[in-house]
Amino acid sequence: MLKYSPPNPWGRVYILLGSCGGVLGS
């Protein structure tokens, strides 16, 4: 898991979606 934790929950969701999208994209 990424240790980076943004102050806003939406930022964290965006990162999670980006990570999943990167895995699915590759």
Stockholm file with secondary structure:
# STOCKHOLM 1.0

chainA/1-26         MLKYSPPNPWGRVYILLGSCGGVLGS
#=GR chainA/1-26 SS CCCCCCSSHHHHHHHHHHHHHHHHHC
#=GC SS_cons        CCCCCCSSHHHHHHHHHHHHHHHHHC
//
